[in-house]
Each structure stands twice: as structure tokens, then as C-alpha cells.
Amino acid sequence: MANIEEKVQSAIEPQIKQLGYKLYDIEYVKEGKDYFLRIYIDNDSGIGLEDCEKVSGGLSEILDKQEYLKEQYFLEVSSPGIERVLRKDAHLEESIGKQIEIKLFKPYENKKTYTGILNSFTKEIVRVSEDNKTINLDRKLIAHMKILYNWD
């Protein structure tokens, strides 16, 4: 699926930028019998319903011409949200110094979930500070990472 996501990114990113937005992420997934193409957009002033409608309308014609999207799919355009998922290195780079939550596939030091400040990362390791302790987590063990927003 990643290959389709990369092809979609190449096809739509110029249009999204022209409309005044930043492409945050793309997901092409099958849920049940249906396929979904999810486009996450962002900008400095936030994303509203009108923004999603504007981008969706601007992308439909471009996406209809793409031969690699063979299956019928539902197009969803939305904000990545305040507690956004961190899937790419660019997401991690933007999140250094912020509080994140990391869920692992299997326990490391008897824990499957870590919450802390993102210090740094490499291709192999994500480094977080949790309770005044620095933890180096192997990226192969990470199932899910997201920003944690302080709701107080």
C-alpha cells in the first residue's frame, strides 16, 4: 500500500500546495470490503470543514486519472488532529520537544506504552524522556506514535 500512497502524494501534493495547504499524510487502507484513501491536510491557522471540502473537490479530478487506483474507494480529506499520528521522519522532526505516546508491539522493560518528551530519533531509535529517564526505543518495536495534547 505504501507504494500507492507515494504515487498519490506525487500526484496531489502540488495541487494541495496551490490551494494553500500542507500535505501531512496519506493512508490507503482496506476496511472490511471497502477501500479508503485518507488525505490529511494542515496549515498554520487550522483546518475546518470548508478546507476539507475545498481540497477534496480539487483532488477528485486528479485522482480519477490515476490508473494505479484500480479499486473503487472512498476519499476522505481531514485534519491530522491535535493528537496527530507520527508515521514519518518529518512528523517526528516537527515533534521534537513535544510530549508523545508510543505503543509497542511487545513489552520493552515490562512496558508496552511509553509517554514522554521526544528528544531525538534516528532510522533505528526513538529517544524519549520519561520520568527524568532517557529511553531508547527500537523503531522496529513501535506499533503507534502520536502527539499527546495537554487538555488542562
ROLUM-652392 format. One line per 2 residues: number of its first residue (from 1); their letters; for each residue x, y, z of N, C-alpha, C, CB. Coordinates in nm, 2 decimals. Each point is the difference from the previous one (the first is absolute). Glycine has a CB too. Example, Ala and Ser with C-alpha at 12.3 -4.5 7.8 and 13.67 -1.06 7.14 Angstrom:
# residues 2
1 = as = 1.32 -0.57 0.78 -0.09 0.12 0.00 0.09 0.12 0.00 -0.19 -0.12 0.12 ~ 0.15 0.23 -0.19 0.09 0.11 0.00 -0.08 0.11 0.08 0.12 -0.06 -0.22
***
This chain:
# residues 152
1 = ma = 0.08 -0.12 0.00 -0.08 0.12 0.00 0.09 0.13 0.00 -0.18 -0.13 0.12 ~ 0.29 0.12 -0.06 0.09 0.12 0.01 0.03 0.05 -0.14 0.10 -0.08 0.22
3 = ni = -0.08 -0.01 -0.31 0.03 0.05 -0.14 -0.11 0.08 -0.06 0.14 -0.20 -0.03 ~ -0.26 0.16 0.06 -0.12 0.08 -0.05 0.00 0.13 0.07 -0.13 -0.21 -0.05
5 = ee = 0.16 0.21 0.18 0.00 0.13 0.07 0.10 0.09 -0.05 -0.08 -0.12 0.20 ~ 0.20 0.07 -0.24 0.10 0.09 -0.06 -0.04 0.05 -0.13 0.18 -0.13 0.12
7 = kv = -0.24 0.05 -0.20 -0.05 0.04 -0.14 -0.11 0.11 0.02 0.06 -0.23 -0.10 ~ -0.15 0.21 0.19 -0.10 0.10 0.03 0.06 0.13 0.04 -0.16 -0.19 0.06
9 = qs = 0.26 0.18 0.03 0.06 0.12 0.05 0.06 0.08 -0.12 0.05 -0.12 0.22 ~ 0.02 0.05 -0.31 0.06 0.07 -0.11 -0.10 0.07 -0.09 0.18 -0.17 0.00
11 = ai = -0.30 0.10 -0.01 -0.10 0.05 -0.09 -0.08 0.12 0.06 -0.02 -0.22 -0.09 ~ 0.00 0.22 0.23 -0.08 0.10 0.06 0.07 0.12 0.07 -0.17 -0.18 0.02
13 = ep = 0.29 0.15 0.03 0.07 0.10 0.08 0.00 0.14 -0.07 0.13 -0.18 0.11 ~ -0.09 0.19 -0.23 0.00 0.14 -0.07 -0.13 0.07 0.01 0.17 -0.09 -0.15
15 = qi = -0.28 0.02 0.13 -0.14 0.06 0.01 -0.03 0.04 0.14 -0.07 -0.14 -0.19 ~ 0.11 0.06 0.29 -0.03 0.04 0.14 0.08 0.12 0.03 -0.04 -0.24 0.06
17 = kq = 0.16 0.25 -0.10 0.08 0.12 0.03 -0.06 0.12 -0.07 0.21 -0.14 0.02 ~ -0.25 0.12 -0.14 -0.06 0.11 -0.08 -0.13 0.06 0.07 0.09 -0.10 -0.21
19 = lg = -0.16 0.01 0.28 -0.12 0.04 0.07 0.03 0.06 0.13 -0.12 -0.18 -0.11 ~ 0.25 0.18 0.15 0.04 0.07 0.13 0.01 -0.09 0.12 -0.10 0.20 -0.09
21 = yk = 0.12 -0.33 0.07 0.01 -0.09 0.11 0.13 -0.09 -0.01 -0.25 -0.01 0.01 ~ 0.27 -0.06 0.10 0.12 -0.09 0.00 -0.06 -0.14 0.01 0.15 0.17 0.12
23 = ly = -0.09 -0.26 -0.20 -0.04 -0.14 0.01 0.07 -0.06 0.12 -0.03 -0.02 -0.25 ~ -0.05 -0.03 0.35 0.06 -0.06 0.12 0.03 -0.14 -0.02 -0.12 0.17 0.14
25 = di = 0.02 -0.25 -0.19 0.01 -0.14 -0.01 -0.11 -0.06 -0.10 0.10 -0.01 0.23 ~ -0.07 -0.11 -0.27 -0.10 -0.07 -0.09 -0.01 -0.14 0.05 0.06 0.14 -0.20
27 = ey = -0.18 -0.20 0.20 -0.02 -0.14 0.04 -0.09 -0.06 -0.11 0.03 0.04 0.25 ~ 0.01 -0.15 -0.30 -0.08 -0.08 -0.09 -0.02 -0.13 0.06 0.08 0.12 -0.21
29 = vk = -0.21 -0.14 0.26 -0.02 -0.12 0.08 -0.13 -0.07 -0.04 0.12 0.10 0.19 ~ -0.12 -0.23 -0.16 -0.12 -0.08 -0.03 -0.06 -0.03 0.14 0.08 -0.10 -0.22
31 = eg = -0.21 0.14 0.24 -0.07 -0.03 0.12 -0.13 -0.08 -0.04 0.09 0.21 0.12 ~ -0.09 -0.33 -0.07 -0.11 -0.09 -0.05 0.01 -0.02 -0.15 -0.15 0.08 0.19
33 = kd = 0.04 -0.05 -0.26 0.01 -0.02 -0.15 0.03 0.13 -0.07 -0.17 -0.18 0.02 ~ 0.18 0.29 0.05 0.02 0.13 -0.06 0.14 0.05 0.02 -0.23 0.05 0.05
35 = yf = 0.27 0.03 -0.16 0.13 0.07 0.00 -0.02 0.14 0.04 0.10 -0.16 -0.17 ~ 0.00 0.22 0.24 -0.01 0.14 0.04 0.13 0.07 -0.03 -0.16 -0.05 0.18
37 = lr = 0.15 0.16 -0.25 0.12 0.09 -0.02 -0.02 0.12 0.09 0.03 -0.08 -0.24 ~ 0.06 0.08 0.34 -0.01 0.11 0.10 0.11 0.10 -0.02 -0.11 -0.15 0.17
39 = iy = 0.07 0.27 -0.19 0.10 0.11 -0.02 -0.01 0.09 0.12 -0.02 -0.01 -0.26 ~ 0.13 0.03 0.32 0.01 0.09 0.12 0.07 0.13 -0.04 0.00 -0.20 0.16
41 = id = -0.07 0.31 -0.14 0.06 0.13 -0.03 0.02 0.09 0.12 -0.11 -0.02 -0.23 ~ 0.19 0.12 0.22 0.03 0.09 0.11 0.03 0.14 -0.05 0.08 -0.20 0.14
43 = nd = -0.09 0.29 -0.05 0.06 0.14 -0.03 0.01 0.07 0.14 -0.10 0.01 -0.24 ~ 0.16 0.10 0.24 0.03 0.07 0.13 -0.12 0.05 0.07 0.21 0.07 -0.10
45 = sg = -0.32 -0.05 0.03 -0.12 0.05 0.06 -0.11 -0.11 0.04 0.04 0.22 -0.12 ~ 0.00 -0.34 0.09 -0.09 -0.11 0.03 -0.09 -0.04 -0.12 0.00 0.08 0.24
47 = ig = -0.06 -0.19 -0.22 -0.08 -0.06 -0.11 -0.15 -0.01 0.04 0.20 -0.12 -0.09 ~ -0.29 0.18 0.00 -0.14 -0.01 0.03 -0.07 -0.08 -0.11 0.01 0.22 0.12
49 = le = -0.14 -0.24 -0.11 -0.07 -0.08 -0.10 0.01 0.06 -0.14 -0.16 -0.07 0.18 ~ 0.16 0.20 -0.19 0.00 0.07 -0.13 0.14 -0.03 -0.06 -0.15 0.18 0.08
51 = dc = 0.26 -0.19 0.00 0.13 -0.03 -0.06 0.00 -0.14 -0.06 0.11 0.15 0.17 ~ -0.17 -0.24 -0.10 -0.01 -0.14 -0.04 -0.08 -0.02 -0.13 0.03 -0.08 0.24
53 = ek = -0.14 0.15 -0.25 -0.08 0.00 -0.12 0.07 0.06 -0.12 -0.20 0.02 0.15 ~ 0.27 0.09 -0.12 0.08 0.07 -0.11 0.11 -0.09 -0.06 -0.04 0.22 0.12
55 = vs = 0.11 -0.29 -0.03 0.11 -0.09 -0.04 -0.06 -0.12 -0.07 0.15 0.08 0.19 ~ -0.26 -0.14 -0.13 -0.06 -0.12 -0.06 -0.05 0.03 -0.14 -0.07 -0.07 0.23
57 = gg = 0.01 0.18 -0.25 -0.05 0.04 -0.14 0.12 0.02 -0.09 -0.20 0.11 0.10 ~ 0.31 -0.06 -0.05 0.12 0.03 -0.09 0.07 -0.13 -0.03 0.02 0.22 0.10
59 = ls = -0.04 -0.32 -0.02 0.08 -0.13 -0.03 -0.08 -0.10 -0.08 0.12 0.04 0.21 ~ -0.25 -0.04 -0.21 -0.08 -0.10 -0.06 0.04 -0.03 -0.15 -0.18 0.06 0.16
61 = ei = 0.19 0.05 -0.23 0.04 -0.01 -0.14 0.14 -0.06 -0.02 -0.15 0.19 -0.05 ~ 0.24 -0.15 0.13 0.14 -0.05 -0.01 0.00 -0.15 0.03 0.09 0.23 0.06
63 = ld = -0.16 -0.27 0.05 0.00 -0.14 0.04 -0.07 -0.09 -0.09 0.01 0.08 0.23 ~ -0.11 -0.03 -0.30 -0.08 -0.08 -0.10 0.09 -0.04 -0.11 -0.21 0.12 0.06
65 = kq = 0.31 -0.05 -0.09 0.09 -0.03 -0.12 0.11 -0.10 0.04 -0.05 0.23 -0.09 ~ 0.07 -0.26 0.22 0.11 -0.09 0.04 -0.04 -0.14 -0.02 0.07 0.17 0.17
67 = ey = 0.01 -0.24 -0.26 -0.03 -0.14 -0.04 0.03 -0.10 0.11 0.04 0.07 -0.23 ~ 0.05 -0.03 0.33 0.04 -0.10 0.10 -0.11 -0.01 0.11 0.24 0.06 -0.05
69 = lk = -0.34 0.03 0.05 -0.11 -0.01 0.09 -0.11 -0.08 -0.07 0.05 0.22 0.12 ~ -0.03 -0.35 -0.12 -0.09 -0.09 -0.08 -0.13 -0.03 0.07 0.20 -0.10 -0.10
71 = eq = -0.20 0.09 0.24 -0.12 -0.03 0.07 -0.08 0.13 0.03 0.12 -0.20 0.11 ~ -0.25 0.18 -0.10 -0.09 0.11 0.04 0.04 0.03 0.14 -0.19 -0.06 -0.16
73 = yf = 0.20 0.19 0.20 0.04 0.04 0.13 -0.08 0.12 0.05 0.23 -0.09 -0.04 ~ -0.23 0.12 0.17 -0.06 0.11 0.05 0.11 0.10 0.03 -0.20 -0.13 0.10
75 = le = 0.18 0.26 -0.14 0.10 0.10 0.02 -0.04 0.08 0.13 0.05 0.02 -0.25 ~ 0.04 -0.01 0.34 -0.02 0.07 0.13 0.11 0.10 0.01 -0.12 -0.19 0.11
77 = vs = 0.09 0.32 -0.09 0.10 0.10 0.02 -0.03 0.06 0.14 0.02 0.06 -0.25 ~ 0.08 -0.05 0.33 -0.02 0.05 0.14 0.13 0.06 0.05 -0.18 -0.17 0.04
79 = sp = 0.17 0.22 0.08 0.11 0.05 0.08 0.07 -0.12 0.06 -0.11 0.23 0.04 ~ 0.24 -0.22 -0.01 0.06 -0.11 0.07 -0.04 0.00 0.15 0.19 0.01 -0.16
81 = gi = -0.25 0.09 0.21 -0.05 0.01 0.13 0.11 0.05 0.10 -0.16 -0.18 -0.05 ~ 0.11 0.22 0.17 0.09 0.06 0.09 0.10 -0.11 0.06 -0.18 0.17 0.06
83 = er = 0.13 -0.29 -0.05 0.08 -0.11 0.05 0.04 -0.09 -0.12 -0.11 0.00 0.23 ~ 0.18 0.06 -0.32 0.03 -0.06 -0.13 0.10 -0.11 0.01 -0.05 0.22 -0.10
85 = vl = 0.03 -0.32 0.01 0.08 -0.12 -0.01 0.13 0.05 -0.06 -0.20 -0.16 -0.03 ~ 0.31 0.09 0.08 0.13 0.03 -0.05 0.05 -0.12 -0.08 0.05 0.16 0.20
87 = rk = -0.05 -0.16 -0.33 0.04 -0.11 -0.08 0.13 0.02 -0.08 -0.24 -0.05 -0.02 ~ 0.27 0.17 -0.01 0.11 0.03 -0.08 0.11 0.08 0.07 -0.15 0.00 -0.20
89 = da = 0.27 0.00 0.15 0.11 0.07 0.06 -0.03 0.15 0.01 0.16 -0.17 -0.08 ~ -0.23 0.22 -0.02 -0.04 0.15 0.00 -0.09 0.03 0.12 0.03 0.01 -0.25
91 = hl = -0.12 -0.11 0.28 -0.09 0.02 0.12 0.08 0.00 0.13 -0.18 -0.12 -0.13 ~ 0.28 0.03 0.14 0.08 0.00 0.12 0.08 0.12 0.01 0.01 -0.25 -0.01
93 = ee = 0.05 0.30 -0.10 0.08 0.12 0.00 -0.08 0.12 0.05 0.13 -0.09 -0.19 ~ -0.25 0.10 0.15 -0.09 0.11 0.04 -0.04 -0.01 0.15 -0.08 0.02 -0.23
95 = si = 0.09 -0.14 0.29 -0.05 -0.03 0.13 0.11 -0.01 0.11 -0.18 -0.12 -0.11 ~ 0.31 0.15 0.07 0.10 -0.01 0.10 -0.03 0.11 0.11 0.17 -0.08 -0.17
97 = gk = -0.16 0.04 0.30 -0.03 0.08 0.11 -0.14 0.00 0.04 0.18 0.14 -0.08 ~ -0.26 -0.22 0.01 -0.15 -0.01 0.04 -0.02 -0.13 0.07 -0.07 0.14 -0.20
99 = qi = -0.04 -0.15 0.27 -0.04 -0.12 0.07 -0.06 -0.10 -0.10 -0.03 0.13 0.22 ~ 0.07 -0.25 -0.22 -0.05 -0.10 -0.09 -0.04 -0.13 0.08 0.13 0.10 -0.19
101 = ei = -0.21 -0.18 0.13 -0.03 -0.13 0.05 0.05 -0.11 -0.11 -0.20 0.09 0.14 ~ 0.27 -0.19 -0.09 0.05 -0.10 -0.08 -0.06 -0.14 0.05 0.21 0.13 -0.05
103 = kl = -0.27 -0.20 -0.04 -0.05 -0.13 0.03 0.09 -0.10 -0.08 -0.24 0.08 0.04 ~ 0.27 -0.19 0.03 0.09 -0.10 -0.06 -0.07 -0.13 -0.03 0.19 0.10 0.13
105 = fk = -0.14 -0.17 -0.23 -0.05 -0.13 -0.03 0.01 -0.10 0.11 0.05 0.04 -0.24 ~ 0.06 -0.03 0.31 0.03 -0.09 0.12 0.07 0.08 0.11 0.01 -0.21 -0.16
107 = py = -0.02 0.16 0.28 0.06 0.08 0.11 0.15 0.02 -0.01 -0.18 -0.09 0.14 ~ 0.22 0.20 -0.10 0.15 0.03 0.02 0.01 0.05 0.14 0.04 0.06 -0.25
109 = en = 0.05 -0.12 0.33 0.01 0.03 0.14 -0.13 -0.01 0.07 0.20 0.15 -0.05 ~ -0.28 -0.25 0.02 -0.13 -0.03 0.06 -0.11 0.10 -0.03 0.13 -0.11 0.18
111 = kk = -0.11 0.20 -0.28 -0.11 0.09 -0.04 -0.02 0.00 -0.15 0.07 0.15 0.19 ~ -0.20 -0.13 -0.22 -0.04 0.01 -0.15 -0.03 0.14 -0.04 -0.09 -0.23 0.02
113 = ty = 0.07 0.32 0.08 -0.03 0.14 -0.03 0.09 0.09 0.07 -0.24 -0.06 -0.04 ~ 0.30 0.16 -0.03 0.09 0.10 0.05 -0.06 0.14 -0.03 0.20 -0.16 -0.02
115 = tg = -0.19 0.24 0.12 -0.05 0.14 -0.02 0.12 0.09 0.05 -0.25 -0.06 0.03 ~ 0.29 0.15 -0.12 0.11 0.09 0.04 0.03 0.10 -0.11 0.10 -0.18 0.13
117 = il = 0.00 0.26 -0.10 0.04 0.10 -0.10 0.10 -0.06 -0.10 -0.02 0.18 0.18 ~ -0.02 -0.15 -0.31 0.09 -0.05 -0.11 0.13 0.08 0.00 -0.21 -0.07 -0.14
119 = ns = 0.32 0.00 0.16 0.13 0.07 0.00 0.06 0.00 -0.14 0.03 -0.07 0.24 ~ -0.03 -0.05 -0.30 0.07 -0.01 -0.13 -0.04 -0.14 -0.06 0.19 0.15 0.07
121 = ft = -0.14 -0.17 -0.20 -0.03 -0.13 -0.06 0.10 -0.02 -0.11 -0.25 0.02 0.05 ~ 0.27 -0.15 -0.09 0.08 -0.04 -0.11 -0.09 -0.10 -0.08 0.23 0.04 0.12
123 = ke = -0.17 -0.10 -0.22 -0.07 -0.10 -0.08 -0.03 -0.12 0.09 0.11 0.07 -0.21 ~ -0.03 -0.10 0.32 -0.02 -0.11 0.08 -0.06 0.02 0.14 0.19 -0.09 -0.12
125 = iv = -0.18 0.21 0.17 -0.03 0.03 0.14 -0.09 0.13 0.01 0.22 -0.11 0.08 ~ -0.31 0.10 0.02 -0.08 0.12 0.04 0.04 0.02 0.15 -0.19 -0.03 -0.17
127 = rv = 0.24 0.15 0.20 0.05 0.03 0.14 -0.10 0.10 0.06 0.24 -0.04 -0.07 ~ -0.30 -0.01 0.19 -0.09 0.08 0.08 0.05 0.01 0.14 -0.19 -0.07 -0.15
129 = se = 0.15 0.18 0.21 0.02 0.02 0.15 -0.13 -0.03 0.07 0.18 0.17 -0.04 ~ -0.18 -0.26 0.13 -0.12 -0.04 0.08 0.05 0.00 0.15 -0.11 -0.13 -0.20
131 = dn = 0.04 0.21 0.28 0.04 0.00 0.15 0.15 0.02 0.02 -0.20 -0.15 0.04 ~ 0.25 0.25 -0.11 0.14 0.04 0.01 0.10 -0.11 -0.04 -0.07 0.15 0.19
133 = kt = 0.02 -0.25 -0.27 0.09 -0.11 -0.05 -0.01 0.00 -0.15 -0.04 -0.13 0.21 ~ 0.15 0.12 -0.28 0.00 -0.01 -0.14 -0.01 -0.14 -0.04 0.14 0.20 -0.02
135 = in = -0.24 -0.23 -0.07 -0.02 -0.13 -0.05 0.02 0.00 -0.15 -0.17 -0.05 0.18 ~ 0.25 -0.05 -0.23 0.02 -0.02 -0.14 -0.09 -0.12 -0.05 0.24 0.09 0.02
137 = ld = -0.33 -0.06 -0.10 -0.09 -0.11 -0.05 0.03 -0.03 -0.15 -0.18 0.08 0.16 ~ 0.20 -0.21 -0.18 0.02 -0.05 -0.14 -0.12 0.03 -0.08 0.16 -0.18 0.08
139 = rk = -0.14 0.24 -0.20 -0.12 0.04 -0.08 -0.07 -0.13 -0.05 0.12 0.21 -0.07 ~ -0.05 -0.32 0.06 -0.07 -0.12 -0.05 -0.10 -0.05 0.10 0.21 -0.06 -0.12
141 = li = -0.20 0.10 0.25 -0.09 -0.04 0.10 -0.13 0.09 0.01 0.20 -0.10 0.13 ~ -0.19 0.21 -0.20 -0.11 0.11 0.02 -0.11 -0.03 -0.09 0.17 0.17 0.06
143 = ah = -0.29 -0.19 0.00 -0.12 -0.02 -0.07 -0.07 0.13 -0.04 -0.03 -0.22 0.12 ~ 0.04 0.32 -0.03 -0.08 0.12 -0.02 0.06 0.11 0.08 -0.21 -0.13 -0.03
145 = mk = 0.22 0.25 -0.03 0.05 0.12 0.08 -0.10 0.12 -0.03 0.25 -0.08 -0.01 ~ -0.27 0.16 0.11 -0.09 0.12 -0.02 0.04 0.11 0.09 -0.19 -0.15 -0.08
147 = il = 0.16 0.27 0.05 0.01 0.11 0.08 -0.10 -0.01 0.12 0.09 0.15 -0.19 ~ -0.05 -0.11 0.31 -0.09 0.01 0.11 -0.03 0.14 0.03 0.08 -0.22 0.09
149 = yn = -0.20 0.26 -0.10 -0.04 0.14 0.03 -0.03 0.01 0.15 -0.09 0.04 -0.24 ~ 0.14 0.07 0.30 -0.04 0.03 0.14 -0.13 0.07 0.01 0.25 0.01 0.06
151 = wd = -0.35 -0.08 -0.02 -0.14 0.05 0.00 -0.03 0.09 0.12 -0.07 -0.20 -0.13 ~ 0.16 0.22 0.22 -0.02 0.08 0.11 0.01 0.15 -0.03 0.10 -0.17 0.14
***
